[in-house]
Amino acid sequence: MNPPPRPGPPGTGPGDTARVIETVFRMESPRVIAHVARLVRDVGIAEELAQDALVAALERWPRDGVPGNPGAWLMTTARHRAVDLIRRRENYAAKLAEIGRDLTHAAPPEEPPDPAGIDDDLLRLVFTACHPVLSRDARVALTLKLLGGLGTAEIARAFLVPEATVAQRVVRAKRTLATRNVAFEVPSGPDRAARLGSVLDVIYLIFNEGYAATAGDDLLRPGLCEDALRLARVLSGLMPGEPEVHGLAALLEFQASRTAARTGPDGTPVLLRDQDRTRWNRMLIARGVTALGRAGATAQGAPGPYVLQAMIAACHAHADTYERTDWPRIATLYGLLAARAPSPVVELNRAVAVSLADGPAPALEIVDALTAEPALRAYHLLPSVRGDLLHRLGRTEEARAEFERAATLTRNTRERDLLLTRAEECR
């Protein structure tokens, strides 16, 4: 027996109900869009139908009360509208044969859809939103909108770009998916492995932007970290047999555990060596350990890039002080990561680990070899790391110049202030 509608508590007005509806819709919209997209084979139309269901809720729930299962109500309402749309199309017969006869008998408003089927639909939506035909910026915007439940204005604020720019990215992304006839499916075989990398990269990019903002006055944007962490958790539940999915989830759990200690009371960045580790979130660390264990249990060969990064993050999480961190193991893991997924940024991180395992001199050789890398020419962390190594070697004037150069390259106010402070300390 389905639960009856829940009227608001005494004194609840239309505004309160509207807030309830907004909260429910943000939580449920990814599943609704995913389910409807499977029916209509168009992400843009699916989003419009989900919005129609939201409008219906805004009209009916203040009058009739919030349903006992609001997510199922939204799902079924959007599904009914999808059925109506398909029936109006000229090729209804072909579509009906494709979708199945069960579509003609839509579930009653309070009947929840099959959870396993919804999970499959969500997985399809993840792979569709991160399809390689879209640019990286478009994948991020579409993923946050469809799966993160964020509005255009929220995405624009998070990435410090005009709202119109985000809106254009989303519109173009949906148009590209439609015009290129991108299948709403989870790919298989080699294509799946290639596409999964894109999915994980988008989620990691969203997290990184929240963890160390590219520009602006704040080092952290916790909302983006939370969105990315939630997406990683959802994906690990949808793909329990993929070690790299669990590796990404573990990495984000470990990284997120440090959030409270990464800035001072006034928002000033706190370097890893100076962080109060008692402020690290032990629950998130425990979740990271569990996710890393799942990655190991499902792995069938050498660990992938995200598993290796999670293993590095675990070394930090298990050390009760900066000095007692297992730097030789971290340097070794970065060597494996450089072999598995070579990049100048990985080499730069390896140099930092080498400097703490074997001293600044061998690390400086690695960093000096990276100065000619075009990809790092405008990367502020290269002169920042080089400045730190030079300072530790007693070459303070050279170190000061490197910190000052790094300060000119970053667009984040908090990082710039920190780098200028370090330059002043070299005088």
N, C-alpha and C positions, 0 to 999 in steps of 0.2 A: 504494500500500500504506500502510495506516494505521500510525502509530507505536505501539509496544507500550506498555502501562502502565509508568509509572516508579515503581519502589519508592523509598522514602526512602533517604537516605544512611545509612551505618552509624551506629548509635546513635540513629537517628531514632525517636522514640516517638510514641504516639497524640496527645500534645499538639502535637507539631510538625506532624503531618499535619493536625490540626484548624486550626492557624494557616494552613497552606497553603490549606485549603478556604475559610476565612473570607476570605482575600485574593482568591482566584479568584472567589468569589461576589460580593464587592463590585465587582469589575471587570466581571463578566459579567451580573450580575442585571438591569441596565437592558435589555440586548438580549433576555434570556430573557423578562422580563415583557412587553416590547413585542411579541415574536413570539407569545407565548401569548395576549395580549390581543386580537390580531387574530383568533385562532381562537374564543375564547369570548365576545368582545365585552363583557368586564367587567374593568375594571382591578383591582378587589378580588379577584376569583377568580383572575386571572392571577398576582397577587402570592402568593396562597396556594399555587398550583401550583408557583411558583418556590421557595417555602419547602419544599414537599414534596420537590423535587429536591435541595435542600440537605440535608435530613434523610437522603435516600437516599445522598448522597455521604458524609455523616458515618458512615453505617453500613458502606458498602462500601469506600471508599478506604483506610481504615486496614488493612483485611484484604487487598484486592486490589492496592493500589498506586494512585498517582495516574495517571489516564489520560493518554495522549500528547497528547490535545486536550481538556483539562478543560472548556473553554467549550462545545464541541460536545456533550460528555457531558451537561452540565447542561441544555443546550437540548433535546436529544433526550429526556431523561428527563421534563422538564416537558411536552414535546409529547405523549409517550405518555399522560401523565396527563390532558392536555386531551382527547385522543381518547377515553379511557375515560369521562371526564365527559360528553362530548357523546353518546356511545353510550347512557349511562344516562338521558338526558333523553327525555321522551316525544316531543318534536318532533325526534328524531334525524334522521329522513328529510329534513325541511326544512333542518335545519342542514347535513347532509351535502351536499345539493345546493348550498347557498350557499358552503360552504367549498371543495368540489371533491373529486373521487374520489381524488386523490393522498393525501388524509388517511388513507385506509384502509391505505396502505402506508407506515408511518412509517419514517424513515431508521434505519439501524443506529446503535448508540450512538456510534460514532467518526466518523460522517460529518458534516462541518460543513455547516450550512445555507447557502443561497445568500447571499453577502454583500450583494448589491444588495437582495434582499428584506428582509434584516435592517435595512439602512439605512432602507428605507421604513417598516418597523415602528417603528423608533426615532423617526422624524419624527412618526408618528402619535401616539406616546406623549407626545412633547414638547407637541404641540398639545392633547392631551387633558388632561394634567396642568395646563395653563395656560388651561383653558377659562374664558370670562368668567362662566359661571354660578357659579363659585367665588369666594369672597372672596380678597383679595390674600394674607392670611395663610395661607389654605388652599392657594392655588396654590404659595406658597413651600414650605410643609411637604411637600406631595405631590411637588413637583419634587425636593426634596432627598432624599426617601425613595425614590422610584422611579428617578430618573435620577442622583442623587448617591450612591446606595448608602449613605446614612447611616441609622443607627438612630434611634428615637424619642428616646432619651436624648441622643444626640449633637446632634440638632437643638435639643432643649430647652436644653442647655448653651450652644449657640452664640447663641441668642436670649434667654437669661436668662429663660425662662418655665418653669413647672412641666411636668414630663414628661407629666402627665395632660392638660394643655392641648394639647400637641402631638398626643398620641394621639387626643384628641377631634377635633381639626381634620382629621387624616388620615382617621379613620373617617367623619366627616360628609362629607368631600370625596368619598370613594369611593361613599358612599351617594347623594349628590346626583347624581353622574355616572350611577349606575345608574337611579335613580328618574326622572331627567329624560331618560333614553334618549339620552344624548349619544353621537353617532356616533364610533367610533374611526377617525378619518380626518383627512387633511390637507385643510382647506377650500380652496375655489378662489375666484377672482375677488375682489370687494371684501371678502368675509368673510375670506379668507385674509390680506389686507393688514391688516385690523383685528385679527385674532387674532395675527398675527406680532408686532404691537406689544406685545401682552400677554405673549407669550413672552419677547421681548427685555427688557421691563421687569422681569419676575420674575428673570431672570438678573442684570441690573444691580443690582437690589435686594439680591440675595444677596451680590454682590461688595461693594457699598457697606457692608453691615453688617460685612463682614470688614475693609474698608479703614479705616473710621472707626466703631467700635462705638458704638451708640446709648447703651449703659449699661455699667456694670461698671468693673473696675479696669484693664483693658488697652485701649489705643487700637486695637490691631490684633488680628484673629482670622485669621491666615494660612490656616487650613484652609478657611474659607468663601471666601476669595479664590481659592484653588486649585480648589475645587469649581466656582465660577462660571466661572473661566477655562477649565476643562476642558469645561464644558457649552457655552460659546461656541465653542470650537474644534470640538467635535463638530457643533454646529449649522451652522457655516460649511462643514464638509465635506459635510453633508447637503443644504445649500441653496446651492450655489456661485454661483447666478445672482442672489442677493439682496444688493444693496449694503449695506443696513442691517445685515444679519447680519455681514458683513465689517467694517463700521464699528464695531459693538459689540465684536467680537473685537479689533480694533486698539486701541480705547479701553482695554480691560481689560489688554492687553499693555503699553501705555504706562504705565498707572497702576500695574500690578504691578511694573514695573521700578524704582520708587522705594522699594519696601517697606523694604529694608535701611537706607535713609538717613532714614526718617521718624521713628525713635525713637532716643534715646540708649541707652547701655549699661544704664541703670536703668529704661528704658521711658518716659522723659519724651518727649513729642512734640517734634519738631524742625520748625519752620516751613519752608515751601518755600524762602524766601530764605536760610535758614541751612544747608540740606542740603549734605552733601558729595557732589557729583555724580559723583565717581569711584566711589562706591558704587552708583550706578544700574546696573542689570543691562543690559549692552549687547546680550546675546542676545535678551532680551525686547523691547528697543527695535527691534532688527532684525526680529523677528517682527511687531511692530506696524506697521513701515514696509511690510512685505510685505502684511499684511492690508489696510492702507489703500490700497495700490496695487490690490489686487483689487477693493476697493469702487469705486475710480475707474474701473476697466476695465469693470465691470458696470453702472455708473450710466447712466441714459438721460435724466436731467433734473437738476433742482437737487438738491444733496446733502440727505439727510435728517438728522434730529436726531443720530443716533448717529455718522454720518459727520462732521458738523460738530464734535461733541465730540471725535472722534478727531483731527481736524485741529488743534484747540486743544491737545490733549495732545501732538501731534507738535511743535508750536512749542516747548513746554517741553523735550521730549526732545532737540531739535536745538541748544538753547542751552547753551553750556559754562559760563555763569554766569547768575545771576539777573538781573544788570544788563543783560546782552546779549540777554535774551529779547525777541522781537519783539512788544512789548506793543501797538503800534498794530494789527498784524494780528490779535492775539487779540481786541482790542476790536471790530474789524470782524466777526470770526467770531461773537462773542457777539451782535452786532446781527442777523446773519443767523439765528442760532439763536432769538433772541427773536421774530423775525418768523415763523419756521417752526413753533416750538413754544413759544408765549409762556407764561411762568410767573413768579411773583415770585422764585423761586430763581435762574432764569436772569438776571433783571434785577439781582439782587444780585451775581452773578458778573460781569456786565458792568460793574457799578460798580467792582469791584476792578480790572478790566483798564483801565478809563478812568482810574482814579486813577494808574496807573503809566504810562499813555500821555500823559495831559494834565494830571495833577496832582490833588490831593485835593479841591479846591474843587468842580469840576464833578461829581465822583463823589459828593460829599456831597449834592448836590441830588437825584441819583438815589435815594440811600439814604433821604433824608428823605421822599421821595414814597412809599416802601415801608412806612413806619412804621404806616400805617393799614391795611395789608393783613391781614385776619383770619388768612390762612394762615401768616403769619410772626409772629403774636403771641407764640407760645411757642418760636420758632426762635432758638436761642442765637447763631447766626452773624450775625443781623441786628445786635444790639447789639455783637457782637464786631467786625464790619467797621466799624460807625459809630465805635466807640471808636478803632480804628486810624486812621481818617481824621481824627478830632478831634485825636488825639495829633500827627499829622503837621502839623496846622494850628496847633499850639501851644496848643490849648484843653485843657490837661491835666486840669483838674478835671472837666470834662464827660466826657472820655475815661475817667477812672477810674470814674466812675459807670456808664458803659456796660459796661466790662469786668466790674465787680462784678455788674451785672444779668445779663450773659451767663453768669457763673459760677453764678447761681442757677437758670438754665434748663437747663443741660446735666445729663445723668444719668451722664456718663462721668467717672470720678474723675480721669483723666489730663488731660482737657481742662479740668476745673474748676481743677485746680492751676495749669495754664498761664495761664488767664484771671486768676486771683487774683495770680499773679506779675506779669502785665502791668499789673494795677491798681495794685500796689504800686510799680511803676516810674514811675507817673505822679505819685506824691506829691512 
